[in-house]
Amino acid sequence: MAKPAAILFLTALAGCSTVEPVVALPSADADALRAEVTFQQEASLDRLRQQDGRVAAVAFRLNVANLDLCADKALLTGMMLHHALQYGIDIRPVATRYFGLTGRPAVLTVAPGGPAARAGVEVGDSLVAIDGVDFADTAGRPDKDPPTYDETAKARALLDRALADGAGALTVERSGKRLSLTLTPVAGCAYEAQLTPSEDVSAWADGRQVVITTAFVRYAATDDQLAVILGHELGHNVMKHRARIAGGGPAGAILGNAGTMPGSLLTVEREADYVGLYLIARAGYDYAAARDFWRQYGADFGRSRYAQWSHPGSLERATNIAATVEEIRRKQATGEPLTPTPARLATSESR
């Protein structure tokens, strides 16, 4: 026996109106449809590569400029790797052809002015060997293997081991030719940034890395604006907020933000805004534009998590940022170190 809801649906469907065509619409043939599918897949891949490049370049600059403020440090190359096997089976043939991927890891992005760029590494290079140790070649593996980041992770681990004592002899393949390059990493904060495909305009930090969505990268029209976002999230990691929340009590240790008092969440967000401005100022980005950026964000996304109970309201945030901008300008003018003022010092100075 049909349920009442189903009967209502069928009744409504039977009574739906119809519209007859009044013009002769052209129809695309199968080849044109296939070509359009490929075009849109390639456009999507290229957009992701561009966004990955922006995020990686800004994060690299922030990490290097703020080495002395970070407890967690790493040797950075200024390049991002990828591998054919990390792409989904449906899009892997397109990605392999479009990026010119082989069975080896390849260079997806190169940060301007970074170690890889200075060594002569270019986007699209395939990594052959480092200090005489070959990178894994998966050319013989089945094309239908499920997507995995394992090969990319292995390549990064090999690079890290080889570069742990300084410069490494890197062999790359470019346009069928093998080139020998000397890659010398630089020290920086160990908080890399990751891009994740999502229409949610958001970013977060987990204590080890910073994650930002593709939608948020699109929203940040300039690298200065992108630095405001990444600087705020990097501030969470620099200030060890994840560990401090976990150490604040059993609820915080188990539930994270959900087990933390709202006042404490406001504290860490205020700190991230404050410290984040110092981070982007030290990296040479336009820290003074942060207030207008967050104002515009609040106007465009008033219901986002950045405007909810766990974050300061737009009025407080704007005034706090303005005060921090003036503090940084004063320190720059007087030649003081650009380091966040400790809470004890700030309290004593206010008396």
Secondary structure as GFF3:
##gff-version 3
##sequence-region A 1 351
A	DSSP	alpha_helix	4	14	.	.	.	ID=ss1
A	DSSP	alpha_helix	30	65	.	.	.	ID=ss2
A	DSSP	three_ten_helix	67	69	.	.	.	ID=ss3
A	DSSP	beta_strand	73	76	.	.	.	ID=ss4
A	DSSP	beta_strand	79	82	.	.	.	ID=ss5
A	DSSP	three_ten_helix	84	86	.	.	.	ID=ss6
A	DSSP	alpha_helix	92	99	.	.	.	ID=ss7
A	DSSP	beta_strand	106	110	.	.	.	ID=ss8
A	DSSP	alpha_helix	115	119	.	.	.	ID=ss9
A	DSSP	beta_strand	126	130	.	.	.	ID=ss10
A	DSSP	beta_strand	133	134	.	.	.	ID=ss11
A	DSSP	alpha_helix	150	163	.	.	.	ID=ss12
A	DSSP	beta_strand	168	174	.	.	.	ID=ss13
A	DSSP	beta_strand	177	183	.	.	.	ID=ss14
A	DSSP	beta_strand	186	189	.	.	.	ID=ss15
A	DSSP	beta_strand	193	196	.	.	.	ID=ss16
A	DSSP	beta_strand	203	205	.	.	.	ID=ss17
A	DSSP	beta_strand	210	213	.	.	.	ID=ss18
A	DSSP	alpha_helix	214	219	.	.	.	ID=ss19
A	DSSP	alpha_helix	223	238	.	.	.	ID=ss20
A	DSSP	alpha_helix	241	246	.	.	.	ID=ss21
A	DSSP	alpha_helix	250	255	.	.	.	ID=ss22
A	DSSP	three_ten_helix	256	259	.	.	.	ID=ss23
A	DSSP	alpha_helix	262	282	.	.	.	ID=ss24
A	DSSP	three_ten_helix	287	289	.	.	.	ID=ss25
A	DSSP	alpha_helix	290	300	.	.	.	ID=ss26
A	DSSP	three_ten_helix	305	307	.	.	.	ID=ss27
A	DSSP	alpha_helix	314	334	.	.	.	ID=ss28
A	DSSP	alpha_helix	343	349	.	.	.	ID=ss29
###
